[in-house]
Amino acid sequence: AAPPAGMVMCAGLGCSNDKGQGNLTTHAHACWGRGLGVYLLLKHTFVVIICNDMGARYPSPYLDEYGEEDTHRTRGEFLFLDEARYQRLADLVIAHSIPNKMSSLEILSNERGEL
């Protein structure tokens, strides 16, 4: 089964991969009608941003006590919300800057089952 993903913008839940157009991309079109979505992958603790059927990985707003990401939860440490990282993500959404930011992020591939 695909790992669960929570949509930051509407608090909806979905699965992070599927055949063809993924559930995250489908939800981004259905929820906002613009093909824009910001999701926190709950199992992997990083953010996926969907914009115009493209997906990109965004740094996690959750860090361990040493200020490091544990992207796939391999170390098993408690993670804490980093207010500054969360605020940068919120600012991207509020300022409608996601399309401009996409070019500088790690692009994910639906063919590899990442969306």
Summary of the structure (lengths in Angstrom):
residues: 115
radius of gyration: 13.5
end to end distance: 13.5
largest distance: 39.1
contacts: 331
relative contact order: 0.18
helix: 25%
strand: 27%
